[in-house]
Amino acid sequence: MPISLHAAVVPGWLQILGSCHHLIGKAEEHCSERGLDPAELIGARLIEDMLPLAYQLKSCRVHTQGAIEGVRRGTFSPDMTEPPSSFPALAARIDEAMNFLGSLDPAELDSLADKEMAFVIPNRVHRKFTVRDFLLGFSQPNFYFHATTTYAILRSRGVGIGKIDYLGAMPVKG
């Protein structure tokens, strides 16, 4: 039986967005317990030329909720706004994406699968996709990259998390 586009992307996004929300809580707790300024962790990077934790978490929303909004418009462009600068604001962005995806009608997304859309960076990049290829070949890999980078930044800064914290609430049977 073929899997629907909605089933291929939304449940996994919701699972890992839930774990990102959990990771934010663990990061906030880490700062509180150690008397650290949250800005240090929110601005932390794996390496100098990578973007900070706040950007990674913002991008998790961009490549889920933002991707679906782009699919509906027929065009997606990177969100160039500054990321939130506090743990509560970052958590709110993740919550917003989870609520948005939770209310998404599977039939709507599946009906858009073969529609054409474009990824655009004005005056630099214009790539055409089908919605299916955009979500599965661009947004979904980007989402997992940013979620994994979030986890890696926190681990590298000594936050007490493990693989199960990244995996979150797995869809187990029974």
C-alpha positions as a LaTeX table, in Angstrom:
\begin{tabular}{lrrr}
\hline
Residue & $x$ (\AA) & $y$ (\AA) & $z$ (\AA) \\
\hline
Met1 & 0.00 & 0.00 & 0.00 \\
Pro2 & 1.43 & 3.39 & $-0.93$ \\
Ile3 & 2.15 & 5.84 & 1.85 \\
Ser4 & 0.58 & 9.29 & 1.66 \\
Leu5 & 2.69 & 12.44 & 1.56 \\
His6 & 1.15 & 13.52 & 4.86 \\
Ala7 & 2.08 & 10.20 & 6.48 \\
Ala8 & 5.61 & 10.45 & 5.08 \\
Val9 & 6.38 & 13.82 & 6.63 \\
Val10 & 4.00 & 15.08 & 9.31 \\
Pro11 & 4.20 & 12.32 & 11.97 \\
Gly12 & 8.02 & 12.38 & 11.95 \\
Trp13 & 8.04 & 16.16 & 12.09 \\
Leu14 & 5.68 & 16.11 & 15.07 \\
Gln15 & 7.78 & 13.50 & 16.86 \\
Ile16 & 11.01 & 15.45 & 16.50 \\
Leu17 & 9.41 & 18.84 & 17.14 \\
Gly18 & 8.21 & 17.32 & 20.42 \\
Ser19 & 11.75 & 16.28 & 21.21 \\
Cys20 & 13.02 & 19.78 & 20.30 \\
His21 & 10.54 & 21.21 & 22.79 \\
His22 & 11.87 & 18.77 & 25.38 \\
Leu23 & 15.48 & 19.72 & 24.51 \\
Ile24 & 14.68 & 23.40 & 25.07 \\
Gly25 & 13.42 & 22.51 & 28.54 \\
Lys26 & 16.56 & 20.50 & 29.27 \\
Ala27 & 18.73 & 23.41 & 28.07 \\
Glu28 & 16.85 & 25.88 & 30.25 \\
Glu29 & 17.16 & 23.54 & 33.24 \\
His30 & 20.90 & 23.13 & 32.54 \\
Cys31 & 21.42 & 26.90 & 32.61 \\
Ser32 & 19.37 & 27.30 & 35.78 \\
Glu33 & 21.17 & 24.52 & 37.67 \\
Arg34 & 24.62 & 25.83 & 36.71 \\
Gly35 & 23.90 & 29.55 & 36.98 \\
Leu36 & 24.65 & 30.06 & 33.29 \\
Asp37 & 23.34 & 32.96 & 31.25 \\
Pro38 & 20.82 & 31.37 & 28.83 \\
Ala39 & 22.17 & 33.64 & 26.07 \\
Glu40 & 25.42 & 31.65 & 26.15 \\
Leu41 & 23.64 & 28.43 & 25.25 \\
Ile42 & 21.13 & 30.07 & 22.89 \\
Gly43 & 24.07 & 31.56 & 20.99 \\
Ala44 & 26.21 & 28.41 & 21.11 \\
Arg45 & 27.55 & 26.91 & 17.88 \\
Leu46 & 29.17 & 23.59 & 17.05 \\
Ile47 & 31.91 & 25.43 & 15.21 \\
Glu48 & 32.56 & 29.09 & 14.49 \\
Asp49 & 31.18 & 29.15 & 10.95 \\
Met50 & 27.88 & 27.40 & 11.81 \\
Leu51 & 24.76 & 29.19 & 12.93 \\
Pro52 & 23.78 & 29.14 & 16.64 \\
Leu53 & 21.29 & 27.06 & 18.57 \\
Ala54 & 18.53 & 29.66 & 18.23 \\
Tyr55 & 18.81 & 29.55 & 14.43 \\
Gln56 & 18.74 & 25.74 & 14.43 \\
Leu57 & 15.51 & 25.69 & 16.43 \\
Lys58 & 13.95 & 28.48 & 14.35 \\
Ser59 & 14.77 & 26.45 & 11.25 \\
Cys60 & 12.89 & 23.44 & 12.63 \\
Arg61 & 9.74 & 25.57 & 12.45 \\
Val62 & 10.70 & 27.01 & 9.07 \\
His63 & 11.13 & 23.56 & 7.47 \\
Thr64 & 7.83 & 22.25 & 8.84 \\
Gln65 & 5.15 & 24.90 & 9.24 \\
Gly66 & 6.97 & 27.30 & 6.92 \\
Ala67 & 7.35 & 24.58 & 4.30 \\
Ile68 & 3.62 & 23.83 & 4.33 \\
Glu69 & 2.81 & 27.54 & 4.11 \\
Gly70 & 5.19 & 27.73 & 1.13 \\
Val71 & 3.55 & 24.73 & $-0.49$ \\
Arg72 & 0.19 & 26.46 & $-0.20$ \\
Arg73 & 1.62 & 29.65 & $-1.79$ \\
Gly74 & 3.58 & 27.77 & $-4.44$ \\
Thr75 & 6.87 & 29.33 & $-3.35$ \\
Phe76 & 9.25 & 28.96 & $-0.42$ \\
Ser77 & 12.03 & 31.35 & 0.56 \\
Pro78 & 14.31 & 31.17 & 3.59 \\
Asp79 & 13.17 & 33.04 & 6.68 \\
Met80 & 15.82 & 35.71 & 7.17 \\
Thr81 & 14.39 & 37.14 & 10.41 \\
Glu82 & 16.34 & 37.01 & 13.64 \\
Pro83 & 15.62 & 33.91 & 15.70 \\
Pro84 & 14.04 & 34.23 & 19.14 \\
Ser85 & 16.51 & 35.05 & 21.90 \\
Ser86 & 14.98 & 33.25 & 24.89 \\
Phe87 & 14.06 & 29.69 & 25.73 \\
Pro88 & 10.35 & 30.54 & 26.19 \\
Ala89 & 10.22 & 32.27 & 22.79 \\
Leu90 & 11.98 & 29.33 & 21.12 \\
Ala91 & 9.57 & 26.90 & 22.78 \\
Ala92 & 6.63 & 29.02 & 21.59 \\
Arg93 & 7.85 & 28.73 & 17.98 \\
Ile94 & 8.07 & 24.97 & 18.30 \\
Asp95 & 4.60 & 24.85 & 19.89 \\
Glu96 & 3.23 & 26.97 & 17.05 \\
Ala97 & 4.60 & 24.55 & 14.47 \\
Met98 & 3.25 & 21.52 & 16.34 \\
Asn99 & $-0.22$ & 23.06 & 16.64 \\
Phe100 & $-0.18$ & 24.03 & 12.97 \\
Leu101 & 0.84 & 20.53 & 11.84 \\
Gly102 & $-1.61$ & 18.89 & 14.21 \\
Ser103 & $-4.47$ & 20.75 & 12.58 \\
Leu104 & $-3.29$ & 20.09 & 9.00 \\
Asp105 & $-5.82$ & 18.16 & 6.92 \\
Pro106 & $-4.01$ & 15.12 & 5.45 \\
Ala107 & $-6.24$ & 15.21 & 2.37 \\
Glu108 & $-5.24$ & 18.83 & 1.67 \\
Leu109 & $-1.52$ & 18.03 & 1.73 \\
Asp110 & $-1.94$ & 14.86 & $-0.31$ \\
Ser111 & $-3.96$ & 16.76 & $-2.93$ \\
Leu112 & $-1.03$ & 19.15 & $-3.44$ \\
Ala113 & 1.65 & 16.47 & $-3.95$ \\
Asp114 & 2.02 & 16.87 & $-7.73$ \\
Lys115 & 1.59 & 20.65 & $-7.77$ \\
Glu116 & 4.59 & 22.67 & $-8.97$ \\
Met117 & 6.30 & 25.07 & $-6.59$ \\
Ala118 & 9.57 & 26.97 & $-6.37$ \\
Phe119 & 12.36 & 27.51 & $-3.88$ \\
Val120 & 13.51 & 31.10 & $-4.28$ \\
Ile121 & 16.28 & 33.22 & $-2.87$ \\
Pro122 & 15.67 & 36.55 & $-4.63$ \\
Asn123 & 18.34 & 37.44 & $-7.20$ \\
Arg124 & 20.29 & 34.23 & $-6.45$ \\
Val125 & 18.41 & 30.95 & $-6.64$ \\
His126 & 15.24 & 29.71 & $-8.31$ \\
Arg127 & 14.59 & 25.96 & $-8.21$ \\
Lys128 & 11.40 & 24.29 & $-9.34$ \\
Phe129 & 10.01 & 21.26 & $-7.52$ \\
Thr130 & 6.84 & 19.29 & $-7.21$ \\
Val131 & 5.42 & 19.66 & $-3.72$ \\
Arg132 & 6.27 & 16.01 & $-3.03$ \\
Asp133 & 9.90 & 16.43 & $-4.09$ \\
Phe134 & 10.24 & 19.72 & $-2.21$ \\
Leu135 & 8.95 & 18.25 & 1.05 \\
Leu136 & 10.74 & 14.91 & 0.81 \\
Gly137 & 13.96 & 16.05 & $-0.85$ \\
Phe138 & 14.48 & 19.54 & 0.55 \\
Ser139 & 12.45 & 20.48 & 3.62 \\
Gln140 & 12.48 & 17.13 & 5.38 \\
Pro141 & 16.28 & 16.67 & 5.13 \\
Asn142 & 16.80 & 20.29 & 6.22 \\
Phe143 & 14.46 & 19.79 & 9.17 \\
Tyr144 & 16.36 & 16.73 & 10.42 \\
Phe145 & 19.69 & 18.50 & 9.89 \\
His146 & 18.63 & 21.42 & 12.10 \\
Ala147 & 17.06 & 19.16 & 14.75 \\
Thr148 & 20.18 & 17.00 & 14.89 \\
Thr149 & 22.40 & 20.08 & 15.06 \\
Thr150 & 20.28 & 21.35 & 17.97 \\
Tyr151 & 20.91 & 18.08 & 19.80 \\
Ala152 & 24.63 & 18.15 & 18.97 \\
Ile153 & 25.10 & 21.73 & 20.20 \\
Leu154 & 23.43 & 20.92 & 23.50 \\
Arg155 & 25.43 & 17.71 & 23.98 \\
Ser156 & 28.66 & 19.54 & 23.16 \\
Arg157 & 27.85 & 22.08 & 25.90 \\
Gly158 & 27.30 & 19.44 & 28.56 \\
Val159 & 23.50 & 19.37 & 28.65 \\
Gly160 & 22.49 & 16.02 & 30.14 \\
Ile161 & 20.69 & 14.52 & 27.16 \\
Gly162 & 20.95 & 11.27 & 25.25 \\
Lys163 & 19.63 & 9.64 & 22.12 \\
Ile164 & 16.21 & 8.98 & 23.66 \\
Asp165 & 15.83 & 12.73 & 24.23 \\
Tyr166 & 16.34 & 13.25 & 20.49 \\
Leu167 & 13.99 & 10.44 & 19.47 \\
Gly168 & 11.17 & 11.72 & 21.66 \\
Ala169 & 7.79 & 10.01 & 21.77 \\
Met170 & 8.22 & 7.18 & 19.29 \\
Pro171 & 5.12 & 5.74 & 17.61 \\
Val172 & 5.35 & 2.34 & 19.27 \\
Lys173 & 2.56 & $-0.22$ & 19.17 \\
Gly174 & 1.24 & $-1.29$ & 22.53 \\
\hline
\end{tabular}
